[in-house]
Amino acid sequence: MKKIFTCLYFLIPAFLIAQDATVKNLQTEAGKTITKDPNDTIPKIWKTGGLISLNLSQGSLSNWAAGGDKFSLSANAFINLHAFYKKDKNSWDNNFDFNLGYLRTTSLGTRKSDDRFDITSKYGYALNSKWNIGLLADLKSQLFKGYAYPDANTKIYTSNFFAPAYVLLSPGFDYHPVSNFSIFISPATARWVIVKDTALSTLYGVTAGEKHDFQFGAYASFNYTANFTKTVSYKGRIDLFSNYKHNPQNVDFYMTNLFAVKISNALAVTYSLTLIYDDDVRQFGPNENAAALQLQSLFGAGLLVKF
């Protein structure tokens, strides 16, 4: 028994000293500031997102002395999807825009008011913080048949899927002085005007009976986005193309503008303005054989979702 007490006499103080050291170590570790190892940080090389806008308006009349259509319905949809890649000096920007609109009234029936899609893909290699050398590819067309309506009883077939379509391949320089603005410039760009239905060939500057026309020229594209406030945003684009092979002084012009004012998380007022001038599209004027500025203006209120 004496030996047991002797062992406890020496072991208990040693155990208490060890426990005290352990507690102090735990307190020291708990007080340390935890820092993240830079080697554990993986940069996000893909950024994806999009926007969906849907505007609807409907009207009905019954025994209305002032007159008007008994029923009208207008629907316009806009979809934007984008995917941006960046790693080291390499970047790859992809963008898809799609617009579709229909109008239905008692007197006129159903008519298409908008139909177009635009796919752009741009690769860049950084020369410095503001300049890239790169390659841009772009495709513009529509999905469904389109008609012009000279009067209430006449419709003229004017467009279809890939009739026309514009395919562009452009090596050049990309200048981005700030994150939300860029200018792409190319002095040597190939563009194909494709008209799958030869009945429409001459409407878009393609030789009668042919399905495509090759053009070569200079190209520039300006892209700008802005959030003016938490509720007001803007997205705009201007494309310019000069065809060296035919009337290079008559520059083709394509401009899109989208303004959005958020009312709530899912509701917004939107205004879209599109301007197009194509010197080869000669369907206008008194004799319907001249080029002219094409304008489309759409105003609406409805669903707007960003993701």
SELUMLO-912568 format. One line per 5 residues: number of its first residue (from 1); their letters; for each residue x, y, z of N, C-alpha, C. Coordinates in steps of 0.1 Angstrom, whole numbers. Each point is the difference from the previous one (the first is absolute). Layout:
! residues N
NUM	a	X:Y:Z:X:Y:Z:X:Y:Z; ... $
***
This chain:
! residues 307
1	mkkif	8:-12:0:-8:12:0:9:12:0; 11:0:8:9:12:0:6:3:-13; 3:-11:-8:5:2:-14:-10:6:-9; -13:-3:2:-10:6:-8:-1:14:2; -1:4:13:0:15:4:12:7:-6 $
6	tclyf	11:-6:1:12:6:-5:-1:3:-15; -5:-10:-8:-1:2:-14:-10:11:-3; -12:0:7:-10:10:-2:6:14:3; 8:1:10:6:12:4:8:7:-11; 7:-9:-8:8:6:-11:-8:1:-13 $
11	lipaf	-10:-9:-2:-7:0:-13:-11:11:-1; -7:3:11:-11:10:0:6:14:-4; 11:5:6:5:13:-4:4:0:-15; 7:-11:-4:4:-1:-14:-12:1:-10; -11:-7:4:-12:0:-8:-6:14:-1 $
16	liaqd	0:7:12:-6:13:0:8:10:-8; 14:-1:1:8:8:-8:-2:-2:-15; -1:-13:-4:-3:-3:-14:-13:6:-5; -11:-2:9:-13:6:-3:1:15:-2; 7:6:9:1:15:0:7:4:-14 $
21	atvkn	10:-7:-4:7:3:-13:-10:-2:-11; -8:-11:0:-9:-2:-11:-10:11:-1; -6:4:12:-10:11:0:6:13:-6; 13:3:4:6:12:-5:2:-1:-15; 4:-11:-5:2:-2:-15:-13:2:-7 $
26	lqtea	-11:-6:5:-13:2:-6:-5:14:0; 3:8:11:-3:14:0:8:8:-10; 13:-4:-2:8:7:-9:-5:-2:-15; -3:-13:-3:-5:-4:-13:-13:7:-3; -9:1:10:-13:6:-2:2:15:-3 $
31	gktit	10:6:5:2:15:-2:6:3:-13; 5:-9:-7:7:3:-13:-10:4:-11; 5:9:-9:-8:4:-11:2:-10:-11; -11:-6:-6:1:-10:-10:1:7:-14; 11:-3:-7:2:6:-13:-1:-12:-11 $
36	kdpnd	-6:4:-12:-1:-10:-10:13:-1:-8; 4:-13:-2:12:-2:-8:-3:4:-14; 8:9:-6:-2:4:-14:0:-11:-10; 7:-11:3:1:-11:-8:-13:-8:-1; -9:2:10:-13:-7:0:-11:8:-8 $
41	tipki	4:12:-4:-10:8:-7:0:-3:-15; -12:-4:-5:-1:-4:-14:-8:11:-7; 6:8:-9:-7:11:-7:-12:-5:-8; -11:8:0:-12:-4:-8:3:4:-15; 2:-10:-8:3:3:-14:-12:1:-9 $
46	wktgg	-12:-5:4:-12:1:-8:-10:9:8; -6:10:-7:-11:8:5:-12:-2:-9; -11:-4:5:-12:-3:-9:-12:8:6; -10:3:-8:-12:6:5:-9:3:-12; -10:8:3:-10:3:-11:-11:9:5 $
51	lisln	-9:2:-9:-11:9:2:-12:-5:-8; -12:0:6:-12:-3:-7:-11:11:3; -5:5:-11:-10:10:0:-13:-4:-7; -11:1:5:-13:-3:-6:-10:11:2; -5:6:-10:-10:11:1:-13:-4:-7 $
56	lsqgs	-11:2:6:-13:-4:-5:-9:12:1; -9:2:-10:-10:10:1:-12:-5:-7; -12:2:6:-13:-5:-5:-11:10:1; -9:0:-10:-11:10:0:-12:-7:-5; -12:4:5:-13:-5:-5:-10:12:-1 $
61	lsnwa	-8:0:-10:-11:10:-1:-13:-7:-3; -10:6:6:-14:-5:-2:-9:12:0; -8:1:-11:-9:12:-2:7:13:3; 12:1:-7:9:12:3:-3:10:-12; -6:11:4:-5:10:-10:12:6:-8 $
66	aggdk	11:2:6:12:6:-7:6:-9:-10; -3:-13:0:5:-10:-9:13:-6:4; 4:-10:-7:13:-7:3:-2:-15:-2; 11:-7:1:0:-15:0:-7:-5:12; -8:-11:-1:-7:-6:11:10:-6:9 $
71	fslsa	11:-5:-5:10:-7:8:14:2:-6; 10:2:9:14:2:-4:9:-6:11; 10:-6:-5:10:-6:9:14:2:-6; 9:5:8:14:2:-4:9:-7:10; 10:-8:-6:10:-7:9:13:2:-6 $
76	nafin	10:4:8:14:1:-4:9:-6:10; 9:-8:-4:10:-7:9:14:3:-5; 9:2:10:14:2:-3:8:-9:10; 10:-8:-6:8:-8:8:15:3:-3; 8:2:11:14:1:-2:7:-10:9 $
81	lhafy	10:-7:-6:8:-10:7:15:4:-3; 8:-1:10:14:3:-2:9:-10:8; 12:-2:-5:10:-8:7:14:6:-3; 7:4:10:13:7:-1:10:-9:7; 11:-2:-8:12:-8:5:12:9:1 $
86	kkdkn	8:-1:10:12:7:1:10:-7:9; 12:-3:-6:11:-7:8:13:5:-6; 8:5:9:13:6:-4:-2:11:-11; 5:-2:-11:-1:10:-11:-11:-3:-10; -7:-11:2:-10:-5:-9:-14:4:5 $
91	swdnn	-8:4:-10:-14:3:4:-9:-5:-12; -12:-4:4:-10:-4:-10:-14:4:4; -6:9:-8:-13:6:4:-10:-6:-10; -11:-4:6:-11:-6:-9:-13:7:5; -8:4:-10:-13:7:2:-11:-4:-9 $
96	fdfnl	-12:-2:5:-11:-4:-8:-12:9:3; -6:6:-10:-12:9:1:-11:-6:-9; -12:0:6:-11:-5:-8:-12:9:3; -7:5:-11:-12:8:1:-11:-6:-8; -12:-1:6:-11:-5:-7:-13:7:5 $
101	gylrt	-8:5:-10:-12:7:4:-11:-3:-10; -12:-1:5:-12:-2:-8:-12:9:4; -8:4:-9:-11:8:2:-13:-6:-6; -10:-1:8:-13:-6:-5:-11:10:2; -8:3:-11:-12:9:2:-11:-7:-8 $
106	tslgt	-12:5:3:-12:-6:-6:0:2:-15; 4:13:-4:-1:3:-15:12:-5:-8; 12:-1:6:12:-3:-7:5:-14:2; -5:-7:10:4:-14:2:14:1:8; 8:-11:-2:13:-1:7:11:5:-9 $
111	rksdd	8:8:5:12:5:-8:12:0:9; 12:-3:-7:12:0:7:5:15:1; 4:4:12:5:14:1:15:0:3; 6:-11:3:15:-1:3:4:-14:-1; 12:-2:-5:6:-14:-1:14:1:-5 $
116	rfdit	9:-1:10:15:0:-4:8:-6:11; 11:-6:-4:10:-5:10:14:4:-5; 8:1:10:14:5:-3:9:-8:10; 10:-7:-6:9:-8:7:14:5:-2; 7:4:10:14:6:-1:10:-7:8 $
121	skygy	11:-4:-5:11:-7:7:13:8:-3; 7:3:11:12:8:-2:12:-5:8; 11:-4:-6:12:-5:7:10:12:0; 6:1:12:10:11:1:13:-5:7; 11:6:-4:13:-3:7:5:14:4 $
126	alnsk	3:2:13:3:13:5:14:4:-4; 1:12:-6:13:6:-2:5:9:12; -10:6:6:2:8:12:-13:1:8; -1:9:9:-12:0:8:-13:5:-7; 2:7:-12:-11:5:-7:-2:-5:-14 $
131	wnigl	10:-6:-6:0:-5:-14:1:-15:-1; -9:-6:-8:1:-14:-4:1:-1:-15; 7:-10:-4:-1:-4:-14:-9:-13:0; -10:0:-10:-10:-11:1:-6:-3:-13; -10:-8:1:-8:-5:-11:-15:0:4 $
136	ladlk	-9:6:-8:-14:1:3:-8:-7:-11; -10:-7:4:-9:-7:-9:-14:4:4; -9:3:-10:-13:5:3:-10:-6:-10; -12:-4:5:-11:-5:-8:-13:7:3; -7:6:-10:-13:7:2:-10:-6:-10 $
141	sqlfk	-12:-3:5:-10:-5:-8:-14:0:7; -10:-7:-5:-13:-1:7:-5:-14:-1; -11:-3:7:-4:-14:0:-12:-3:-9; -9:9:-1:-13:-2:-7:-2:8:-12; -10:-3:-8:-4:8:-12:-4:14:4 $
146	gyayp	3:9:-8:-3:14:3:-7:6:-13; -9:10:3:-8:6:-11:0:15:2; -1:7:-11:-3:14:0:-15:2:-4; -6:11:6:-15:1:-2:-2:14:-6; 0:2:-13:-2:13:-6:-14:6:3 $
151	dantk	-10:-9:2:-13:4:4:-7:-12:8; -12:2:4:-6:-10:9:-3:-13:-7; -1:0:-13:-4:-12:-7:12:-6:-8; 12:5:1:11:-5:-7:12:-3:9; 6:-11:-3:13:-3:7:10:-6:-10 $
156	iytsn	13:5:2:10:-4:-9:11:-7:8; 4:-12:-5:10:-9:6:13:7:-1; 7:2:12:13:8:0:11:-7:7; -2:-10:9:11:-6:7:-4:-14:5; 11:-8:4:-2:-13:6:12:-4:7 $
161	ffapa	1:-12:5:12:-5:7:11:0:-10; 11:6:4:12:2:-9:-3:6:-13; -10:9:0:-3:7:-12:-6:14:4; 9:9:3:15:-1:-1:6:-5:13; 13:-3:-1:9:-2:11:13:7:-3 $
166	yvlls	7:6:10:12:7:-1:11:-7:8; 10:-6:-6:11:-7:7:13:9:-2; 6:3:11:12:9:0:11:-7:7; 12:1:-6:13:-5:6:10:11:0; 5:4:11:7:13:1:12:-1:9 $
171	pgfdy	13:-1:-5:12:1:9:2:15:2; 4:4:12:3:14:3:5:3:14; -2:12:4:5:5:13:-12:4:9; 0:-3:12:-10:2:10:5:10:10; -7:12:2:5:10:9:-11:1:11 $
176	hpvsn	4:-1:12:-10:1:11:6:9:11; -2:13:-1:6:9:10:-6:-1:14; -13:-5:1:-7:-2:13:-7:-13:-2; -5:-6:11:-5:-13:0:-14:-1:-7; -7:11:-1:-13:-1:-7:-1:6:-14 $
181	fsifi	12:2:-6:0:6:-13:11:-6:-8; -2:-4:-13:10:-6:-8:-2:4:-15; 11:1:-7:0:3:-14:8:-11:-7; -6:-6:-10:7:-10:-8:1:6:-14; 13:-1:-5:3:6:-13:7:-10:-9 $
186	spata	-4:-1:-13:6:-9:-9:0:6:-14; 12:2:-6:1:5:-14:-2:-11:-11; -1:-13:4:-2:-11:-9:-10:-10:5; -12:2:-4:-11:-9:5:-8:-6:-12; -2:-13:2:-8:-8:-10:-15:0:5 $
191	rwviv	-9:3:-9:-15:-1:3:-7:-7:-11; -9:-9:4:-8:-7:-9:-15:3:2; -7:4:-11:-14:3:1:-6:-13:-6; -8:-7:8:-6:-13:-4:-15:2:-1; -6:-5:-12:-14:1:-2:-4:-15:-4 $
196	kdtal	-5:-8:9:-3:-14:-2:-11:-1:-11; -10:9:0:-10:-1:-9:3:10:-12; 3:-5:-12:4:8:-11:-11:10:-4; -12:-2:4:-11:9:-4:2:14:7; 9:0:10:2:12:7:14:6:-3 $
201	stlyg	8:-6:-8:14:3:-2:2:15:-3; -7:6:-10:2:13:-4:-4:11:10; -9:-4:10:-4:9:10:12:4:9; 10:-9:1:12:2:9:13:1:-7; 0:5:-13:12:2:-7:7:-12:-6 $
206	vtage	-7:-12:0:6:-12:-5:-5:-1:-14; 9:-5:-9:-4:-2:-14:-12:-9:-1; -9:3:-9:-12:-8:-2:4:-15:-3; -7:-9:8:3:-14:-2:11:-5:9; 8:9:6:11:-4:8:-4:0:15 $
211	khdfq	8:-7:8:-4:-2:14:10:8:10; 10:5:-6:9:7:9:9:10:-8; 5:10:8:9:10:-6:11:2:10; 13:0:-5:11:2:8:5:14:-1; 2:6:12:5:14:1:12:0:8 $
216	fgaya	9:10:-2:12:2:7:2:15:3; 3:3:13:1:14:3:5:3:14; -3:12:5:5:4:13:-12:-1:10; 3:-3:12:-11:-2:10:4:6:14; -10:6:6:2:5:14:-13:-3:8 $
221	sfnyt	2:-4:13:-11:-2:9:3:7:13; -11:7:5:1:7:13:-10:-6:9; 4:-4:12:-9:-6:10:1:8:13; -12:3:6:0:8:12:-12:-5:9; 3:-2:13:-11:-3:10:2:9:12 $
226	anftk	-11:4:6:1:9:11:-12:-3:10; 3:2:13:-11:0:10:1:15:6; -9:8:-5:0:14:4:-4:1:14; -10:-8:5:-4:0:14:-2:-15:3; -5:-3:12:-4:-14:3:-11:-5:-8 $
231	tvsyk	-8:9:-5:-12:-4:-8:0:3:-15; 9:8:-4:1:4:-15:13:-6:-6; -2:-7:-11:11:-6:-7:-1:2:-15; 11:-2:-7:1:2:-14:10:-10:-6; -4:-5:-12:10:-8:-8:-1:5:-14 $
236	gridl	11:3:-6:0:4:-14:11:-5:-8; -2:-1:-14:10:-5:-9:-1:7:-13; 11:3:-7:1:6:-13:10:-9:-8; -5:-5:-12:9:-7:-9:0:8:-13; 13:2:-6:2:7:-12:7:-9:-10 $
241	fsnyk	-4:0:-13:7:-8:-9:1:7:-14; 12:1:-5:2:6:-14:5:-10:-9; -8:-3:-11:3:-10:-10:10:6:-10; 12:-5:0:10:5:-10:-4:-3:-14; -8:-10:-2:-3:-5:-14:-11:8:-6 $
246	hnpqn	-8:7:8:-11:7:-6:-4:12:9; 1:12:-6:-4:12:7:5:1:15; 14:-1:1:5:0:14:-3:13:8; -4:11:-7:-3:12:7:-14:-1:7; -8:-9:-4:-14:-2:6:2:-11:11 $
251	vdfym	2:5:12:3:-9:11:-13:-6:6; -1:-14:1:-11:-6:6:1:2:15; -12:2:6:-1:5:14:-11:-9:7; 4:-5:12:-9:-8:8:1:4:14; -11:5:6:1:5:14:-12:-5:8 $
256	tnlfa	3:-5:12:-10:-5:9:1:8:14; -11:3:6:-1:7:13:-11:-7:8; 3:-2:13:-10:-6:9:2:8:13; -11:7:4:-1:7:13:-10:-8:8; 3:-1:13:-8:-7:9:-1:7:14 $
261	vkisn	-12:2:5:-3:6:13:-7:-10:8; 7:-5:11:-6:-10:9:-10:6:9; -12:-6:0:-11:4:9:1:-8:13; 3:-13:-1:1:-9:11:11:-11:-4; 1:-11:7:10:-10:-3:-3:-6:-13 $
266	alavt	-12:-1:-5:-3:-7:-12:-8:8:-10; -4:12:3:-7:9:-9:8:12:-4; -2:4:-13:8:11:-5:-7:6:-12; 4:13:-3:-4:7:-12:12:0:-9; -1:-5:-13:11:-1:-9:-3:8:-13 $
271	ysltl	11:5:-6:-1:7:-13:11:-5:-9; -3:-4:-11:9:-6:-10:0:9:-13; 12:4:-4:1:8:-13:10:-7:-9; -3:-4:-12:9:-6:-9:0:8:-13; 12:3:-5:2:8:-12:9:-9:-9 $
276	iyddd	-4:-1:-13:8:-8:-10:0:8:-13; 12:0:-6:2:5:-13:9:-10:-8; -6:-6:-10:8:-9:-9:-1:4:-14; 11:4:-6:-1:6:-13:-4:-10:-11; 0:-13:3:-4:-10:-10:-15:-3:1 $
281	vrqfg	-6:4:11:-15:-2:2:-7:12:-6; -4:-2:-13:-7:11:-7:-14:-3:-3; -8:1:11:-15:-3:-1:-8:12:3; 6:12:1:-8:12:5:0:11:-10; -6:11:4:-2:11:-9:-12:-1:-9 $
286	pnena	-3:10:-8:-12:0:-8:-1:-11:-10; 12:-4:-5:0:-11:-9:5:-14:6; 1:0:13:4:-12:7:13:-6:-5; 10:9:-3:13:-5:-5:11:8:6; -2:6:12:10:8:6:3:-5:15 $
291	aalql	12:3:4:4:-4:14:-5:11:9; -3:-3:12:-5:10:10:3:-5:14; -1:9:10:2:-3:14:-12:-8:5; 2:-11:5:-11:-8:6:0:2:15; -12:2:6:-1:4:14:-11:-9:6 $
296	qslfg	3:-5:12:-9:-7:8:0:5:14; -12:4:5:-1:5:14:-10:-8:7; 3:-6:12:-9:-8:8:1:5:15; -12:3:5:-1:4:14:-10:-9:7; 3:-5:12:-9:-9:7:3:-1:14 $
301	agllv	-9:-6:8:2:-3:14:-4:-15:2; 8:-6:9:-2:-14:2:11:-6:8; 2:-13:-2:10:-8:7:14:3:-4; 9:2:9:14:1:-3:8:-7:11; 7:-11:-4:8:-8:9:14:-1:-4 $
306	kf	9:4:9:15:-2:-3:5:-11:9; 10:-8:-6:5:-11:7:15:-2:-4 $
***
